[in-house]
Amino acid sequence: MARSRVPTIGVDFGTSTTMVATESEVVSLGRDGRTRFMPSVVGHDATGAVVVGEEAELLDVPIFSIKRAITAERQFVRADMVTHTKDVRADTLMIALLSEAVRRATEAGVPVRSRGAVRLGCPAMWTGEQRRRLVKIANRAGLPVKLDALVDEPVAAGIAWLAGDTAPRPDQFRVLVFDMGGGTLDIAVLDVRDRRDVAVLAAIGLPQAGDTLDDAIAADLESMLDVRIDALDNPESARAELRREARRVKLELSTEDEAPITFSSLYFNSAEIWYTRERLEAAFTRQMDEAMAAVGLALRAAKLTERSPGTIHSVAHAPIEKLAAGVDVVVLAGGMAHVPYVRTRLAELFGPTTEIVHAYPAADDRSLVRSPELAIAVGLAQADRFGRINMYRPALDILLECEGRAGAITLYEAFTPLMDQGSLRRGSSDIRYVRTARGLSLPRTGTGTIRVVSHNGSPVRSTLGGRSLDGFPVALDAEKFEFSLYPYGRIRLVDAAGTHEGQFEDWHLI
């Protein structure tokens, strides 16, 4: 008897909000029982105890965007107590936040503690080490997930759009997902075939998004108020007020051309100013310039990954408008999708022939509110409905076992980028991932064996020197050894026996 499929549950631990979705609905996680999200905010109450969500938002100086500690590879964050400040482990706060989300989802009847049911989102730019850190945090919070349960957030947003898209499409078309949330901008280039197979040709990210714009608006407000915040009795609380007002006015100006801001009498003498969309866009321009440059890098990376005709140099120096012409649909996701300037800049780049849409959930499901903020959670819950979701960075570890030495040496860690953004910008003629003897502490001589470990269950079909990569014998040389992976799946190994060439088959299936 065939086993029934376990319904998939999507958990979007976002920089600003945390959401849970099933295949049929977005769960109401708000304390009032109606709000669909829980704020991703933490802090400490008067007793020093950790509080999360809505309760943390009421603190004088809450900790926003705790997830950015993983992106920035920080182990500690500065926390404000009643009488002092101290450094607190960021993972402890994230565990508390996710634990509360698990508790609320469980109370709502969603079996998030079931093994094999949960898909968890993460930024596309995260490395294997960052992904493993999130898995450990999730496990301690009560989510029994493994590394293969992670799905890149822009890919999930693309799936949410695909699941609800009913427009006639060709058998193969190209999608660029522009996912600008609170902490990161993630851009993914997807190749979609028969609406069921999603190949990720490129995924690039920047550690700046909504929070960065909030900081820019807050700095602009400070200049308009003409107040020296550092001279105030409590500058941190004053800056927290500026950031709250920056966040609020940013949302209001998504539909209005100008909006009033009234500040407290405690720090700003009840000052009132009017903030305009024009002023917001001026504060946002530099950040969007960098975002457009990242779009260009993602399009170049996609061309290199699909082994497009032409040299690396020609792809790296192709006009961005030419690369953009190959995109059929741009999908907007994340809270920043509401900011009109985002669509304006993308429309200027892609032109009138490229469709720009929001990553809405399925249009025929009336139980779902149509909002791009929900797209990641919905896409995660829909992920298993698709035949294949092929990842841009392979979900496998490549290890070197050396004879007579305990423990394996990691040649490639799953999800590590195969090309860095600096090389793409420079138009390097040798874009690849490479490990050399110098950084590996190899034995000077002897023998070894390459091992390949898949994390998503997909078979790894690869050859090197006419043999399988898994189990390939290596003649060690502490000076000559070099192992390279290229974006389109080429493998190259240099050892004491010579140079060996190979290739991964079905590169995007790994």
Secondary structure, 3 states (H helix, E strand, C coil): CCCCCCCCEEEEECCCEEEEECCCCECCCCCCCCCCCEECCEEECCCCCEEECHHHHCCCCCECCCCHHHHCCCCEEEEECCCCEEEEEHHHHHHHHHHHHHHHHHHCCCCCCCCCCEEEEECCCCCHHHHHHHHHHHHHCCCCCCHHHEEEHHHHHHHHHHHHCCCCCCCEEEEEEEEECCCCEEEEEEEEECCCEEEEEEEEEECCCHHHHHHHHHHHHHHHHCCCHHHCCCHHHHHHHHHHHHHHHHHHCCCCCEEEEECCHHHHCCCEEEEEHHHHHHHHHHHHHHHHHHHHHHHHHHHHHCCCCCCHHHHHCCCHHHHHCCCCEEEEECHHHHCHHHHHHHHHHHCCCCEEEECCCCCCCCCCCCCHHHHHHHHHHHHHHCCEEECCCCCEEEEEEECCCCCCEEEECCCCCCCCHHHHHHCCCCCCEEEEHHHCCCCCCCEEEEEEEECCCCCCCEEECCEECCCCEEECCCCCCEEEECCCCEEEEEECCEEEEEEECCHHHC
